[in-house]
């Protein structure tokens, strides 16, 4: 499988309707981002089907790196990564400060 084309560096905010199916572009070549327009034809990519369980705004990935995650879970994944980075940064600063005071 080749790498997808990065369509955007930021997610696409879309108002979805309950019960409606959305076909998220996984290849990144669609001109109707974040949705599929068939541009993946002849490749190993296929769109990822997302069925809205309620009407609300969700964020569809634009970078196309996380194609194995359903779009609705991408936010949870990004939030987790942000908290993990903050935790690491705070702990490194704490350890550096602690060692500085001990010297």
Secondary structure, DSSP 8 states (H G I E B T S, - for coil): --------SS-EEEEE-TT-EEEE-SSS--SSTTB--STTTTSS---EEEE-SSSEEEEE-SS-S-TTS-HHHHHHHHHHHHHHHHHHHHHHHHHHHHHHHH-
